[in-house]
Amino acid sequence: MFTPLIAMCISLPFEQDRKPSAFIQVAVIDPHKQDLVSHACTEIVEANKDPLFLTGVTFPSEFPASPETLVKLTVYDAKDKSQESVSKHLFLIVCGSFLGSATFSVGDLLRAKDERLTLSLRSSDGVCTAGSVVVSRLKMGEMEEVDVDHITTDSSTQKLFCGVRSVQCIFFSFVSFSLAVFKNPVCKVYRFQTVDSKWMLVREQMEECTLSFSIPKQLLSLYIQEDMMRVQDLRELGELSPHWDNLRKEVMTRYGGIISCYQETLAELDKITGCSFKPSCCKAQKSLEFIPINLHTQRMRVTCPRKTDAIYDIVTVGAPAAHFQGFKCGGLQRLLSRYEAEKKSTAYQCIYYSPEHTAKAQEVLSTMSLLQPLITSLADQLLQAAQEHSSPGLRDALKNLSDKTEQFVHTLKDELVKSALLALHAARPGYVSKNQKQNPAQGGQHQDSIPHHKEYDEEEWDRVWANVAKCLNCVIAMVDKLHEEDNSKQEPVPEQQLADVITSHNPGDWREQLCPVVTRLKECVMEVVEKAKRAMTFVLLQEAACSVPQGFLLQQRRDVVFSQALAALACGFVMRLYAGIQDKGFLRQLHLVGLVAQFESLLSTYSEEIGMLEDMEVGISDLQKVMFKITEAKSDELSDLQPLVCGQRDHFAVEVPLPRLVFQTLPEEIKEGKPLQVFPVLFNVGINEQQTIAERFGDISLQERINQKNFEMLEAYYKTLSEKLPLECLPCFQTQTDIKELLETLGQNVVTKKRKNVEILWIAGTICRRLNGIRFTSCKSAKDRTSMSVTLEQCALLRDEHQLSKDFFTPALNCMRREGCRIENVQKNIRCRKYAFNMLQLMAFPKFYRPPEGTYGKVDS
């Protein structure tokens, strides 16, 4: 199937004082149905009788184009560009003056010399010549007998690029695995002039991501599962005194409410089919609160004369925030700080544990749940090796068992477990402390410290905990003894004695001798797990009891924000992985150091948006708890290539399956399942009129603190990368500024008191691309300010990396904003082709963030 990219220019017979502002409507005539379907429009070229259009026209691979397909070009004079309406077609009818039209077939273009046609524009009656139009077929890259436009979206072939800048093109003949995650592409094509008067070809492709819904749905299932386990743990705490039992019942009721709410939300999401993104107009819809707002990927591909193609990726998403819950009292960062302070001073009828203690309790529970079954399994492997009388198998199994058991013991070597066991003992029915005996009136008062008393054997935990290590030593000693006996048998002995040895020792002896000590080890581990689990559950009961009801509401808010943030991160990780799947330097960086994920935010630090930023800061920070793991897919079916989430709130892992042929090309460390780390950093610079108010009359300390903190994190990442990886592994760019120098400049800008210092965003974005990172851009809805930022970044890359002529910078910027993927994004979100700005607002915007005239207005966003 032919999928052309066409470019056009026209010549109109107007006098010098009559220069039209022309644009071309492209329509397609189906040769079989004979119906005319509007397909695309070029940009408006103002006051020019020989306009050259920068916007090309592309036909997606699924479009039913054939050599017989007819294309009709209609030229209009845009009399009043500012009146451009919701529909481009309606604008043509109302505000456009007909100048002429021409028709050609796809076959005519293919057969023409240099695939270039010069056609006469005819008047409405088809008699008079109204000028001429030149139509050219454009080609992305130099690939023999391969249709590039077809490749990027076709289901049978997928082009993959190495790193940010492609060095070579790799084709895989299997089903395109990106279709499992990315869908509904929107493509736009442009041609811009370079400084040496050559032409570059630029293609934008914007896609939705299935992870917008699949990641939040998986998280909701995991939240429900985790909270149900917590309820079960509380039940298994055993008998408690009436005071503590009432607290437990209240906490269990709260958990039940969250579980019920999440189950209801999940059921609502399961009813939604075929949708891959949440439009901005639904940002405050309760049933969709876990879904990221307007999550899209955008790729810019550049083809220049005599230069290698390059691609640049970015993920756009609305700021992860709890829009349904609102921002009347601020966002997560402020709410959590206030809550922690109030909890300590107002908590009554419960024991106060610090956030560090509760985090440690969760860590101990998680580690035990992972290690206890693993230790049991390794112990069984040791017995199996003994059964088989395998010395190498015995050695390997013992080493693994020793490592995991020592890790288990180390985790539990914490004073918190011991003190929590004492506190739990005090909460049992009938317990009366010495203080209560002396002063009964103090019985129900606030306990502001962990109780320590002598009526419980404080040494019991030490003995139980130490028994695990002793049992392990017994297992090791028994294995050493078996090896010694085995070695002694290898020495020459008389035939009669050898017969006696064989008769008295059979392979089952090893298992029989090992079984008692291994069984004792498993029993000791289980005893420790039961005690530690009850102790840590009691700690978390105190946290939950002190948290009623505010803490539970904050946990729900945090769950919502994290869900949106993780869906965006997973989308960016998958996109970056697919792009770098053949780049050995990138893959080495991935498993040795990890990737930086740079979130750019354009939120203001005023009114509601300061609450959004406070939510976003916590959500992005929580992504530090996420690890990625690449796995081999069960099959090449698209359903088996969907990323999967596992884990609990304090540690989630995202598994990214790849087709077998691709998986086999990866480094051994990645194939063996090594956890891959992502380092999220957030930089914010408000650019709208509300930020002007904040800077002059309000408070921008939140923005300053975020930028300073995340600059230090980015600097630390670069230091680690420099120590572990040769910088030659990083991508090459035309602008050869050293990354260290860029970091120094960023650091200076972060501390400089300058209003709307967008250079912070520009430099941070540049550093991210130089570090092979994942780029994200956000505003409230990822629709308006985000569009201005993305298009500016793309044009800056064309200027800095591909020698875009300075005379074409502003036209290219306006062209992308007026005709490109971002205005299509606006259309998808609010069914209107206008950015939600007014003239007064734009006066407060930095110059390069202002859209072209006619593309903005008062609309519902």
TORLO-820252 format. One record per residue (C-alpha): x, y, z; residue in one letter. Coordinates in steps of 0.001 Angstrom, whole numbers, plus 500000, padded with zeros to 6 digits. Layout:
! TORLO-820252
XYZA;...
***
This chain:
! TORLO-820252
500000500000500000M;501346503428499030F;501416506022501791T;502717509299500325P;504034512398501982L;503403515394499762I;504625518987499809A;503141521912497895M;503818525421496695C;501641527673494518I;501970530653492213S;499048533080491970L;498611535802489285P;497989538721491656F;499222542262491331E;501791543631493757Q;499151545348495893D;497033542211496153R;498921539494497982K;496633536804499427P;497095534879502675S;496738531478501089A;496279527947502373F;495330524672500714I;492596522245501659Q;493420518656500675V;490543516279499957A;490524512698498702V;488137511219496143I;487524507490496425D;487488506222492781P;484914503560493622H;482521505544495829K;483141508898494101Q;482693510797497371D;484900513714498425L;486403513493501923V;488291516407503519S;491701515101504635H;494069517900505697A;495021521560505468C;498289523411505156T;499219526407507251E;498311529933506163I;501105531796504364V;500409535470504777E;500626538130502049A;502520536119499461N;501559535444495867K;504103532616495570D;503663530839498913P;505775527841499869L;503985525648502400F;506023524199505238L;503291521757506252T;503230518570504233G;500361516134503954V;500694512552505108T;498424509581504568F;498618507004507364P;499341503408506485S;495785502306507130E;494444504892504655F;493007503099501596P;495244504874499082A;495920503330495681S;497336504621492364P;493747505355491276E;492997507489494341T;492290511116493376L;493517514049495460V;491828517439495168K;493662520601496195L;491571523714496838T;493320527046497448V;491700529690499658Y;492544533239500666D;492181533575504458A;490709537053504738K;490501537144508527D;492753534605510158K;491697535633513655S;488215534223513030Q;489458530654512619E;486716528582514219S;486283525277516011V;486351523412512726S;488918524125510040K;486334523095507431H;483849525623508783L;486543528289508690F;487065527594504982L;483411528144504237I;482899531211506406V;486195533069506223C;488034531708503185G;487775533110499669S;488085530491496907F;491097531049494632L;491307527860492581G;491528524059492605S;493368521187490951A;493045517392490959T;495603514630490419F;495838510900491025S;498354509149493252V;499515507255490174G;500218510548488338D;502522511611491176L;504351508287491297L;504947508263487525R;506032511896487276A;509693512768486825K;511296513207490250D;507812512477491623E;506887516102491112R;503779517528489411L;502986521093488255T;499217521564488004L;497074524449486850S;494673525904489360L;491232526287487810R;488454528719488678S;485174527491490104S;483717526991486639D;486825525066485565G;487514527392482642V;490026530017483695C;493540529385484980T;493970530899488446A;497610530079488926G;499581526868489438S;500428524451492218V;503532522272492489V;503119518928494291V;506131516866495380S;506434513504497035R;508707513616500080L;510766510754501472K;511816510313505083M;515380508995504997G;517234507011502360E;515890503466502477M;515717501321499419E;512358499789498543E;510912500555501964V;508062502965502575D;509053504801505720V;505648506195506566D;504306502689506281H;507006501361508589I;506300503631511537T;502711502528511969T;502286499265510108D;501510496132512112S;503958493899510278S;507174495903510464T;508594498368512945Q;511586500642512627K;513720500911515722L;516364503559516301F;519548503267518311C;519532505818521115G;518385509384520762V;520323509863517549R;520023506986515136S;523281505508513866V;521713502681511950Q;518275501313511207C;517285497916512541I;514284496073511139F;512586493153512823F;510289490909510833S;508068489973513761F;504859491707514833V;505552495291515875S;505661495048519660F;505198498774520140S;501585498314519072L;500993496601522413A;501529499913524198V;501172502770521694F;498169503374519465K;496126505903517472N;499039507775515853P;498643511310514548V;501329512293512032C;502374515690510702K;505153516444508204V;507050519685507530Y;510009520879505502R;512252523642506776F;515323525317505315Q;518791524941506843T;521472527626507108V;523074526336503886D;519751526661501995S;519091522906502008K;515783521394503053W;515253519201506088M;512207516994506448L;510553516839509887V;507909514406511011R;505912514613514236E;504087511553515500Q;501837511693518555M;500333508542520083E;498171507460522972E;499422504891525485C;497493501861526699T;499309502180530041L;497082505183530839S;494481502670531967F;496296499354532423S;498829500589535020I;496229502275537290P;493960499221537077K;496833496946538098Q;497747499314540934L;494177499369542208L;494184495565542330S;497466495621544271L;496197498303546675Y;493109496177547375I;495205493057547866Q;497644494830550200E;494897496353552351D;493051493037552589M;496300491420553793M;496684494222556353R;493164493528557654V;494002489820557909Q;497226490618559791D;495236492730562264L;492830489853562843R;495776487551563522E;497240489849566195L;495397487719568715G;493377488756571731E;493780492386572794L;492484494376575728S;489177496216575098P;490932499541574466H;493259498161571802W;490585495882570366D;488288498872569771N;491103500689568008L;491721497618565860R;488039497403564898K;487966501067563934E;491106500696561793V;489744497577560116M;486548499469559322T;488601502244557679R;490521499724555605Y;487237498152554607G;486002501510553366G;489102502017551201I;488873498470549836I;485219498963548934S;485932502333547287C;488815500935545235Y;486795497903544187Q;484036500196542978E;486519502349541037T;488114499289539470L;484710497984538413A;483967501323536727E;487297501272534894L;486705497704533737D;483579498914531942K;485659501284529779I;486840499687526550T;488739501068523595G;489871504275525314C;493574504984525760S;493669508450527304F;491732510665529724K;490838514042528189P;491473517185530180S;487759517909530486C;487483514752532678C;490302515628535065K;487991515993538070A;485847512921537337Q;485842510577540357K;485757507281538457S;488831508392536472L;490875509968539274E;493582507278539127F;494057507788535362I;496749510262534169P;495427513289532327I;495999513494528574N;498987511106528500L;500615511068525039H;503982510337523512T;505456512593520861Q;508327511738518552R;510059514133516186M;512051512542513391R;514431514660511344V;515905513837507929T;518614516166506651C;520676516056503426P;523759513874503843R;523092513421507581K;521898510487509633T;518259510581510676D;517617511578514284A;514666511083516601I;513659513010519712Y;511042511691522124D;508976513346524819I;506054512278527005V;503343514812527760T;500959514360530697V;498833516492532991G;500427517152536370A;499861514081538589P;497407515489541124A;494165514670542961A;491872516989541001H;488674515327542206F;489663515795545865Q;490571519433545220G;493231521762546589F;491364523855549138K;493797522855551903C;496825522450549639G;498489519420548107G;500276516351549452L;503555517988550388Q;501855520536552655R;499178518138553939L;501683515447554900L;503937517905556754S;501007519373558667R;499550515953559395Y;502794514537560803E;503169517480563163A;499532517321564305E;499601513542564717K;502417513690567228K;500746516378569328S;497115515225569142T;497418511426569010A;495750509907572035Y;494938506382573139Q;497781505059570974C;501567504895570895I;503310507382568620Y;505824505887566204Y;507881508152563986S;507594507945560167P;511002506227560205E;509650503557562558H;506549502880560480T;508652502764557308A;510961500258559018K;507969498171560063A;506715498037556487Q;510203497133555286E;510494494276557788V;507079492896556803L;507913493099553097S;511336491498553525T;509943488663555625M;507187487968553115S;509834487650550402L;512582485795552304L;510630483283554394Q;509216481289551449P;512566481632549672L;514451480175552651I;511964477293552824T;512437476603549114S;516242476688549374L;516153474376552382A;514122471896550329D;516665472225547499Q;519421471376549983L;517584468216551025L;517006467302547385Q;520744467645546670A;521409465410549695A;518905462887548383Q;520773462832545064E;524119462574546886H;525373465551544836S;528328467360546420S;528264470301543933P;524496470615544334G;524873470549548105L;527499473305548031R;525447475583545746D;522230475085547704A;524000475735550999L;525578478956549712K;522208480321548556N;520513479228551784L;523244480858553891S;523062484144551963D;519276484468552284K;519171483362555923T;521886485872556881E;519947488580555036Q;516826487537556962F;518610487699560314V;520169491078559480H;516741492541558642T;515364491566562041L;518372492869563990K;516484495992564951D;515461497373568347E;512054498267566911L;510997494605566702V;511959493969570333K;510280497094571704S;507140496469569625A;506875492949571071L;506995494470574547L;504314496978573610A;502130494233572175L;502488492229575376H;501305495275577301A;498231495430575064A;497119491898575966R;494042491439578231P;494738491634581958G;498088493408581646Y;498660496094584266V;501907498071584286S;503659499161587455K;502739502786586746N;499052501894586472Q;499233499994589739K;500675503072591419Q;498386505591589689N;495225504006588160P;494042507394586796A;496747507303584109Q;495371504191582436G;493689505736579405G;495973508702578854Q;498161509355575832H;501315507238575737Q;503949509356574055D;506708506785574191S;507190503083573602I;506659501216576910P;509558499380578530H;508887497232581590H;510174494199583472K;507028492045583613E;507807490512580213Y;510919488485579460D;512823491022577354E;515409488439576407E;512914486130574704E;513131487871571319W;516944487808571410D;516912484061572026R;514357483346569279V;516119485585566806W;519565484139567620A;518257480586567215N;517971481124563450V;521688481835563169A;522497478871565437K;520362476529563330C;522080477762560170L;525462477016561753N;524247473489562547C;523231472993558913V;526625474237557702I;528448471964560164A;526418468954559058M;527132469632555381V;530868469957556173D;530711466639558006K;529021464932555043L;531680466309552689H;534436465040554966E;532869461563555072E;532481461612551307D;536127462580550811N;537308459809553161S;535397457263551077K;537406458280548037Q;540605456872549657E;541621453288548542P;540337450510550880V;540441446705550752P;537654445059548805E;535980443555551883Q;535968446939553699Q;534635448677550551L;531756446197550430A;530956446960554075D;530964450746553385V;528642450377550412I;526304448213552472T;526236450564555466S;526039453907553554H;523470454559550855N;522549457889549183P;519587458332551497G;521895458734554525D;522775462336553629W;519147463399553578R;518424461509556811E;521294463217558601Q;520464466694557233L;516714466533557646C;516524467198561435P;518748470302561386V;517100471695558230V;513638471114559693T;514718472892562886R;515983475844560824L;512646476155559031K;510770475957562327E;512924478683563884C;512471480930560843V;508701480447561041M;508668481195564773E;510615484409564197V;508324485397561320V;505204484932563436E;506545487032566315K;508055489769564127A;504953489922561958K;502709490466564971R;505111493094566342A;505305495052563095M;501562494766562543T;501101496268566009F;503360499174565047V;501285499754561910L;498108499501563976L;499387502429566062Q;500163504364562880E;496696503642561523A;494980504408564847A;496767507744565072C;495835508357561446S;492062508069561773V;490578509581559719P;493017512070558171Q;495823509586557504G;493558507293555523F;492336510189553381L;495938511226552719L;496850507653551775Q;494031507635549223Q;495230510948547814R;498784509627547620R;497568506453545886D;495762508536543262V;498741510789542547V;501227507915542455F;499002505982540045S;499063508855537556Q;502817509345537985A;503647505653537546L;501517505329534404A;503472508230532871A;506849506862533987L;506101503376532663A;505043504887529332C;508293506869529112G;510440503914530156F;508894501633527529V;509236504289524815M;512898504881525721R;513639501159525914L;512093500479522508Y;514091503329520970A;517396502143522484G;516951498408522164I;519950498081519812Q;522159500698521481D;524773498794523518K;525932501933525333G;522381502770526391F;521716499215527590L;524962499223529543R;523967502478531199Q;520526501028531920L;521761498076533973H;524888499655535501L;523463503006536596V;519816503393535606G;518041506193533768L;517226509739534750V;513571510688534203A;513262514461533998Q;509822515938534632F;509353519508533428E;506446521347535053S;504937524697534023L;502579525064536988L;502332528378538782S;502930528700542518T;499637530460543107Y;496066529461543953S;495003525905542980E;498125525190540986E;500351525396544036I;498344522476545428G;498820520594542169M;502566521168542364L;502599519943545980E;500819516773544845D;503159516374541900M;506287516760544015E;505289513862546293V;504082511713543386G;507342512125541461I;509387511528544625S;507462508292545301D;508649506986541921L;512042506429543546Q;510515503284545081K;509872501788541632V;512162499335539868M;511866497991536328F;512603494505535123K;512761493256531532I;511382489795530904T;510920487444527970E;507315487461526788A;505369484200526770K;504577484802523102S;504653487556520494D;500920488176520951E;500221491806521800L;498378490762524969S;501585489134526263D;503637492288525652L;501788494494528149Q;503909495688531117P;502921494191534474L;503091495743537953V;503782493772541136C;504680494600544734G;503282496816547496Q;503135500535548235R;506674500757549586D;508233498895546650H;506661498350543231F;508272496649540246A;507210497024536607V;507971494059534376E;508374494923530687V;508061491834528447P;509869491736525105L;509530489250522228P;511966486347522447R;514076487446519447L;514547490895520962V;515064489631524518F;517891487339523399Q;519899490338522129T;520023491999525572L;523019491976527939P;523164489017530336E;522622491234533403E;519285492413532031I;518242488944530850K;518978487572534334E;516372489926535749G;518533492587537360K;516292495364538769P;516657498529536697L;516485501842538491Q;514994505155537404V;516005508470538987F;513064510906538784P;513811514628538982V;511356517522538819L;511971521105537699F;509215523712537779N;508987527206536339V;505581528886536208G;505011530974533085I;501422532253533191N;499784535362534637E;499219533637538001Q;502959533154538323Q;503360536892537792T;501126537450540835I;503072534859542845A;506415536465542000E;505289540001542837R;502939539498545763F;503052535829546758G;505502533085547615D;507656531083545193I;509693529276547851S;508128525919546908L;509419526257543329Q;512847527372544535E;513113524454546968R;511998521891544372I;514480523151541775N;517395523248544224Q;516678519788545648K;516275518171542245N;519343519898540825F;521355518232543592E;519780514866542699M;520599515337539014L;524168516311539881E;524502513194542080A;523211511001539243Y;525797512419536842Y;528559511827539383K;527526508172539781T;527268507721536019L;530726509247535488S;532229506825537991E;530606503694536565K;530410504330532833L;532666505809530143P;531018508961528827L;531536507661525279E;528437505548525887C;526308508706525905L;524802510066522672P;526657512621520551C;525198516032519772F;526230518892517508Q;526343521236520485T;529446519998522255Q;528941521804525571T;530276519586528331D;527580518094530593I;529525519207533644K;529473522769532307E;525735522502531656L;525214521350535251L;527194524310536548E;525046526676534464T;521884524991535721L;523071525319539307G;523691529038538813Q;520228529531537305N;518541527624540115V;519898530028542754V;519515533183540630T;516560535398541564K;515046535871538124K;511375535975537210R;510063533152535027K;513542531808534462N;512627529289531760V;516332528712531084E;516152526291534025I;513764524147531994L;515781524464528774W;519083523495530402I;517542520665532445A;515932519271529281G;519219519474527381T;521073517677530189I;518415514966530250C;518799514274526517R;522587514320526819R;522290511728529621L;520123509353527557N;517217510181529855G;513429510197529582I;511796513604529026R;508366514581530384F;506526517877530098T;503480518811532169S;501129521611533007C;497652521348534488K;496232519399531543S;499257518897529207A;497284520722526548K;498086524424526266D;501274525489528062R;502692522015527424T;502057522464523693S;503979525718523714M;506911524073525509S;507061520959523330V;506989522893520059T;509616525331521344L;511868522435522362E;511463520786518961Q;512378523957517082C;515324524577519404A;516583521066518600L;516220521755514883L;518192524977515313R;520933523588517551D;521306520098516089E;520188520412512461H;521124523970511483Q;517615525319511027L;517872528712509368S;517200531591511751K;514728532978509227D;512730529757509542F;512737529469513352F;509618531539514029T;507724530255510942P;508557526683511964A;507410527350515531L;504141528907514380N;503609526148511838C;503948523399514450M;501621525217516831R;499013525989514210R;499012522753512187E;500981520182514186G;500282517373516596C;499710519694519537R;496689521453518035I;495371517974517239E;495858517178520920N;493735520203521820V;491063519005519398Q;491091515521520985K;490662516967524464N;488043519696524084I;486713519274520519R;488003522716519611C;491155523811517781R;492053526659520103K;494559526899522918Y;492887528096526126A;494626531471526362F;493400535025526056N;495355538085524998M;495712539380528562L;497168536072529752Q;499627535899526874L;501055539312527720M;502432537667530890A;503960534718529004F;507646534620528042P;507919535582524375K;508634532151522915F;505681530563524728Y;503040532615522900R;500998530870520185P;500366532421516739P;497406534685516207E;494155532888515540G;495049529731517479T;493862530801520933Y;490726532041522600G;488297531582525473K;487309527906525565V;486367525340528211D;489483523360529056S;
***
